Amino acid sequence: MRENLIYLSARARFILGLIKEEIVVKEKTDEEVEEQLVAYELPKKDDSYDYLVNMPIKKMTKAEVEKLKKEVDDLVIKINTLDKTSIQQLYLNDLDALTEYF
């Protein structure tokens, strides 16, 4: 979950950087783009920025940024809830879920 949080946040920051023209990919070499992403302190995933630079253009909108921000906020809440829940309570919650399922 925490790793997912990092990459969701990075996607939102990348799109915002493009919208604000703080990150420019048009007419840039791959190396120049990567230098910008490093300077923008965006994390690599599997030693690559492909998860960012290969996003469809359709995903590079303010609406997508808002959607990603909401996903980030929801994930932070889930992580915080899990961090505050004891192992015993997690186990009991799982048992309750299994009981409801069967």
N, C-alpha and C positions, 0 to 999 in steps of 0.2 A: 504494500500500500504506500509506503513512504517513497519508494522508487517511482511509482506511478504519479505521486504528488509532484515530485521533482520535474518529471517530463511534461505533465499537464501545465505546470507553471511556466516552464521554458517555452512551450508552444505559444502560450498567451503573450509572454514577453517578446517573442520573436515576431508575432503578428503585429503587436503594438509598435515594435521597432520599425517594421516595414511601413505601417500606416503613417507614423511620425517622420518617416524618411531618415531615421537614425541608422537603419540598416538598409543598404542599397545593394541589390543583386543584379539589376539591369546593367548590361554591358560590362560586367565584372568577370574576372577569371574565377575558377573554383578556389584558387589559393587566396585571392582577395576577399571572396565571400567568407572563407573559413577564418581569415584574420579578423574580420568584423565580428564573427560569432564568438571567437575567443575573447576579443576586446569587450564584447557585450556580456561576457561571463556566462554563456549558455553551455550547458553540459552536453558532452557527447553521449550517444547511446550506441553501444556495441562498437566503440571507437570510430564513430561516424556522426555526421550531422544530417544524414539522410532523412531522419524522422522529421526534420524541420524543412529542409530545402526541397523535399519531394512532396510536400503537402499540395493538394489541389488548390489552384487559385481561388476557387469558390470558398475555401476555408479561411481565406485571409481577409476577413471582414470584422468590423466592430462587433457585429452580432455574435460572431464566433468567439471573439475575445470575451464577451460577456458570458457566453455559455461556458467557456473554459474556466473563467473566474468562479462561476457558481459551482462547477465540478470540483475545483480546488477547495473552495470553502466547505463543501459537503464532505470531501475527503478529510480535511483537517478536523472536522467535527467527529467523524468516525474514528480517526486515529486517536484523538484526545479521549474519546469515550472508552476505546479499547485500553489505552494506557492507564485509565483510572479504574478499570474493572479487574478484579482479582482473577487469578487462574481458576479458583474454585467456582466463582460466579460464572465465568465463561463456560466452564464444564456444565454447570446447571442449566445455563441458557441453551446449550447444545442439546442436552437431554430433553428439555421442554420442547424444543423445535422437532426433535425426533418423535416425541410422544404425539405432537400435533400432526405430524406427517403420517404416522401409522395409526 
